[in-house]
C-alpha cells in the first residue's frame, strides 16, 4: 500500500511540475526551436530545475546557445536565472539527491554547472581568439575591474605582465579613472579589458563609455551577455556566477580570464621566450621555494 501511495505522490508531483512549466510558457511567442525546448522541459518536468543548459540542449536536440535564447525569451537574463526560478518554485523534490546536499555542496554543484556552460560556450573559440589577438596587438593593455571584480582583473594583470610589455591595472574608481584611461590611450592602447560582476557599479558603465569615446575597443568578461555593461562593450564574453551563498562565487569568470591569457600568449610571438626569461631570473633570485 505504501508503495502505491508513493507512486501516486510522485505522479502528482510530476503533474504539478509540468503544470507550472506550462503556465510559465503561456503568453510567450516562441520559435519552433524554443517550442521544442519547452516541450522537452515539460516531458522532463521533475528534472528540469536541475538540468544544466548543456544537458537540456542535448535532451532537446538543440544547441546550447538556443537554450540561452529560450531563457531570455521567457524574460530571464540567461539560463542560470531560469533554472534558479524553477528551483525556487519546485519544492517537490524534497527527498531527491539535490536536496540531500547541504548549502555548501549545493554552491559547489551550481559552480560545476556554470563551468559546464562555459565549456559549451568555448566550443566556438573564435571570440576568445579574437580577444587574444586584440590584447597582443595593443602596445598598452589596460585591465579594468572595480569592487567585486577587482580580484579577477588583478589576477589577469599579474599573469599578463609576464608576457605583455605594458599592462595597466585600473582597480580604483573616482575622477582619476578617466585620466588613467587617457594615459593608456596616449601610450598607444587600442583595447581595454573589463571584468564586470554583480552588483554592477555605475562608474564601470561610465568608464566603458568613456573608453569607447576615446577610441578603445572594449572586451568585457561579465556574468551574463545581458549585463548592464553590454551596451558599452564591443566583444562580450559571458561567464555565469554562482548565487547560492551570501557572496557570489566566480569560478567561471576566473577560468575565462585564464583562457584569455592563453589566447593572448598564442597571439604574442615572444610569449614563450618571455616566460622562460622570467623563470631564469626567478631561479637566479631564489624567488620561489619550490
C-alpha positions as CSV (number, residue, x, y, z in Angstrom):
1,X,0.0,0.0,0.0
2,X,2.8,2.5,0.9
3,X,4.5,1.8,-2.4
4,X,1.3,2.6,-4.3
5,X,0.9,5.8,-2.3
6,X,4.5,6.7,-3.1
7,X,3.9,6.2,-6.8
8,X,0.7,8.3,-6.7
9,X,2.6,11.1,-4.9
10,X,5.4,11.0,-7.5
11,X,2.9,11.2,-10.3
12,X,1.1,14.1,-8.7
13,X,4.4,15.9,-8.1
14,X,5.4,15.4,-11.8
15,X,2.0,16.6,-13.0
16,X,2.3,19.7,-10.8
17,X,5.7,20.5,-12.1
18,X,4.5,20.1,-15.7
19,X,1.6,22.4,-15.0
20,X,3.9,25.1,-13.5
21,X,6.1,24.9,-16.6
22,X,3.1,25.1,-19.0
23,X,1.9,28.2,-17.1
24,X,5.5,29.7,-17.3
25,X,5.5,29.3,-21.1
26,X,2.0,30.7,-21.7
27,X,1.8,34.1,-23.4
28,X,5.3,33.9,-24.9
29,X,5.8,33.9,-28.6
30,X,8.3,31.1,-29.1
31,X,10.2,30.0,-32.2
32,X,9.9,26.3,-33.3
33,X,13.3,25.6,-31.7
34,X,12.2,27.2,-28.5
35,X,8.9,25.3,-28.5
36,X,11.0,22.1,-28.8
37,X,12.9,23.1,-25.7
38,X,9.7,23.9,-23.9
39,X,8.2,20.5,-24.9
40,X,11.3,18.7,-23.6
41,X,11.1,20.5,-20.3
42,X,7.5,19.6,-19.8
43,X,8.3,16.0,-20.6
44,X,11.1,16.1,-18.1
45,X,9.4,18.4,-15.7
46,X,10.7,16.8,-12.5
47,X,14.3,17.0,-13.7
48,X,14.1,20.4,-15.4
49,X,15.1,22.6,-12.5
50,X,18.3,20.5,-12.1
51,X,19.5,20.2,-15.7
52,X,22.4,22.3,-17.0
53,X,22.0,24.1,-20.2
54,X,24.2,21.6,-21.9
55,X,22.1,18.7,-20.7
56,X,18.9,20.4,-21.7
57,X,20.3,21.1,-25.1
58,X,21.3,17.5,-25.6
59,X,17.9,16.2,-24.5
60,X,16.0,18.7,-26.8
61,X,18.4,18.2,-29.7
62,X,19.3,21.8,-30.0
63,X,22.4,24.0,-29.4
64,X,23.4,25.3,-26.1
65,X,23.0,29.0,-27.3
66,X,19.4,28.1,-28.2
67,X,18.8,27.2,-24.6
68,X,20.1,30.6,-23.5
69,X,18.0,32.4,-26.1
70,X,15.0,30.4,-24.9
71,X,15.5,31.6,-21.3
72,X,15.8,35.2,-22.5
73,X,12.6,34.9,-24.5
74,X,10.9,33.9,-21.2
75,X,12.1,37.2,-19.6
76,X,15.2,35.9,-17.8
77,X,18.7,37.3,-18.2
78,X,20.1,33.8,-19.0
79,X,19.6,30.1,-18.4
80,X,21.0,30.1,-14.8
81,X,18.3,32.7,-13.8
82,X,15.6,30.4,-15.3
83,X,17.0,27.4,-13.5
84,X,17.1,29.3,-10.2
85,X,13.5,30.3,-10.7
86,X,12.4,26.7,-11.4
87,X,14.2,25.6,-8.3
88,X,12.6,28.3,-6.2
89,X,9.1,27.3,-7.3
90,X,9.7,23.5,-7.2
91,X,9.6,22.2,-3.6
92,X,8.5,18.8,-4.7
93,X,12.0,17.2,-4.8
94,X,12.4,17.1,-1.1
95,X,13.9,13.6,-1.0
96,X,15.9,13.9,-4.2
97,X,19.6,13.9,-4.4
98,X,19.8,17.7,-4.8
99,X,18.1,18.3,-1.5
100,X,20.3,15.8,0.3
101,X,23.2,18.2,-0.2
102,X,24.0,20.9,2.3
103,X,24.2,24.5,1.2
104,X,27.9,24.4,0.7
105,X,27.7,21.3,-1.5
106,X,24.8,22.9,-3.5
107,X,27.0,26.0,-4.1
108,X,29.7,23.8,-5.5
109,X,27.2,21.9,-7.7
110,X,26.0,25.3,-9.0
111,X,29.5,26.3,-9.9
112,X,30.1,23.0,-11.7
113,X,27.0,23.8,-13.8
114,X,28.4,27.2,-14.6
115,X,31.7,25.7,-15.7
116,X,29.9,23.2,-17.9
117,X,28.1,26.1,-19.5
118,X,31.4,27.9,-20.1
119,X,32.9,24.7,-21.6
120,X,29.9,24.5,-24.0
121,X,30.3,28.2,-25.0
122,X,34.0,27.6,-25.7
123,X,33.1,25.1,-28.3
124,X,33.3,28.1,-30.5
125,X,36.8,29.5,-29.7
126,X,36.6,32.4,-32.2
127,X,35.5,35.2,-29.7
128,X,38.3,34.3,-27.2
129,X,40.9,34.0,-30.0
130,X,39.8,37.4,-31.3
131,X,40.2,38.9,-27.8
132,X,43.7,37.4,-27.6
133,X,44.7,39.0,-30.9
134,X,43.4,42.3,-29.8
135,X,45.3,42.2,-26.5
136,X,48.5,41.1,-28.2
137,X,48.3,43.9,-30.8
138,X,47.8,46.6,-28.3
139,X,51.1,48.2,-27.1
140,X,49.4,49.0,-23.8
141,X,46.7,46.8,-22.2
142,X,44.5,48.5,-19.5
143,X,42.6,46.0,-17.4
144,X,39.5,47.4,-15.6
145,X,37.9,45.8,-12.6
146,X,36.1,47.6,-9.7
147,X,34.6,46.4,-6.4
148,X,33.7,42.7,-6.8
149,X,35.7,42.3,-10.0
150,X,39.0,43.7,-8.6
151,X,40.3,40.2,-7.9
152,X,39.6,39.0,-11.4
153,X,41.2,42.0,-13.0
154,X,44.2,41.8,-10.7
155,X,44.8,38.1,-11.3
156,X,44.7,38.6,-15.1
157,X,47.0,41.6,-14.9
158,X,49.5,39.8,-12.7
159,X,50.0,36.9,-15.2
160,X,49.6,39.1,-18.3
161,X,52.6,41.2,-17.2
162,X,54.8,38.2,-17.6
163,X,54.3,38.2,-21.4
164,X,52.8,41.6,-22.4
165,X,55.1,44.7,-22.3
166,X,52.7,47.1,-20.6
167,X,49.7,46.0,-18.6
168,X,47.9,48.7,-16.5
169,X,45.5,47.6,-13.8
170,X,42.6,50.0,-13.3
171,X,41.1,48.9,-10.0
172,X,40.1,52.2,-8.4
173,X,37.2,54.4,-9.5
174,X,36.7,58.1,-9.0
175,X,37.8,61.1,-11.0
176,X,41.2,59.7,-11.7
177,X,39.9,56.7,-13.7
178,X,39.3,58.7,-16.9
179,X,42.8,60.2,-16.5
180,X,44.3,56.8,-16.4
181,X,42.3,55.7,-19.5
182,X,43.6,58.8,-21.2
183,X,47.1,58.0,-20.2
184,X,46.8,54.5,-21.6
185,X,45.5,55.8,-24.9
186,X,48.4,58.3,-25.2
187,X,50.8,55.5,-24.6
188,X,49.3,53.5,-27.5
189,X,46.5,51.4,-26.1
190,X,43.9,50.2,-28.6
191,X,41.8,47.9,-26.4
192,X,40.6,47.7,-22.8
193,X,39.7,44.5,-21.0
194,X,37.0,44.8,-18.3
195,X,35.8,42.3,-15.7
196,X,32.3,43.2,-14.7
197,X,30.5,41.3,-11.9
198,X,27.3,41.9,-9.9
199,X,26.5,44.2,-8.4
200,X,27.5,46.4,-11.4
201,X,28.9,49.7,-10.3
202,X,27.6,52.7,-12.2
203,X,31.2,54.0,-12.6
204,X,32.1,50.9,-14.6
205,X,29.5,51.8,-17.2
206,X,30.7,55.4,-17.2
207,X,34.3,54.2,-17.6
208,X,33.5,51.9,-20.6
209,X,31.5,54.6,-22.3
210,X,34.4,57.0,-21.9
211,X,36.9,54.4,-23.1
212,X,35.0,53.8,-26.3
213,X,34.7,57.5,-26.9
214,X,38.5,57.7,-26.6
215,X,38.8,55.1,-29.4
216,X,39.4,52.0,-27.4
217,X,37.8,48.6,-28.3
218,X,36.2,47.2,-25.2
219,X,36.3,43.5,-24.3
220,X,34.2,42.5,-21.3
221,X,34.0,39.4,-19.2
222,X,30.6,39.6,-17.5
223,X,28.2,37.4,-15.6
224,X,25.7,37.5,-18.5
225,X,25.5,38.5,-22.1
226,X,22.7,40.8,-21.0
227,X,24.5,42.5,-18.1
228,X,24.3,46.3,-18.0
229,X,27.8,46.7,-19.4
230,X,26.7,45.0,-22.7
231,X,25.7,48.3,-24.4
232,X,29.2,49.7,-23.8
233,X,31.0,46.6,-25.0
234,X,32.4,45.6,-28.4
235,X,33.1,42.0,-27.5
236,X,31.2,40.4,-24.7
237,X,32.4,37.1,-23.1
238,X,29.8,35.8,-20.6
239,X,30.6,33.6,-17.7
240,X,27.9,32.9,-15.1
241,X,28.4,33.5,-11.3
242,X,27.0,31.4,-8.5
243,X,24.5,32.9,-6.2
244,X,23.9,30.2,-3.6
245,X,26.0,31.7,-0.9
246,X,26.0,35.1,0.9
247,X,28.6,36.3,-1.6
248,X,28.7,35.4,-5.3
249,X,31.1,32.7,-6.4
250,X,33.0,33.4,-9.6
251,X,34.9,30.3,-10.7
252,X,33.7,30.6,-14.3
253,X,34.8,34.3,-14.8
254,X,38.2,33.4,-13.2
255,X,38.7,30.5,-15.6
256,X,37.6,32.5,-18.6
257,X,40.3,35.1,-17.6
258,X,42.9,32.3,-17.7
259,X,41.6,31.2,-21.1
260,X,42.0,34.7,-22.4
261,X,45.6,34.7,-21.1
262,X,46.2,31.6,-23.1
263,X,44.7,33.1,-26.2
264,X,46.9,36.2,-25.8
265,X,50.0,34.1,-25.3
266,X,49.2,32.2,-28.5
267,X,49.0,35.6,-30.3
268,X,52.2,37.1,-28.9
269,X,55.2,35.9,-30.9
270,X,57.6,36.1,-27.9
271,X,55.4,34.9,-25.1
272,X,57.3,31.6,-24.5
273,X,60.6,33.4,-24.5
274,X,59.3,35.9,-22.0
275,X,58.1,33.1,-19.7
276,X,61.4,31.3,-19.9
277,X,63.3,34.5,-19.2
278,X,61.2,35.1,-16.1
279,X,61.8,31.6,-14.9
280,X,65.5,32.0,-15.3
281,X,65.5,35.3,-13.4
282,X,63.3,33.9,-10.7
283,X,65.6,30.9,-10.2
284,X,68.7,33.2,-10.0
285,X,67.0,35.4,-7.4
286,X,65.7,32.4,-5.4
287,X,62.2,33.9,-5.8
288,X,60.3,30.7,-5.1
289,X,60.8,27.9,-2.6
290,X,59.9,25.1,-5.0
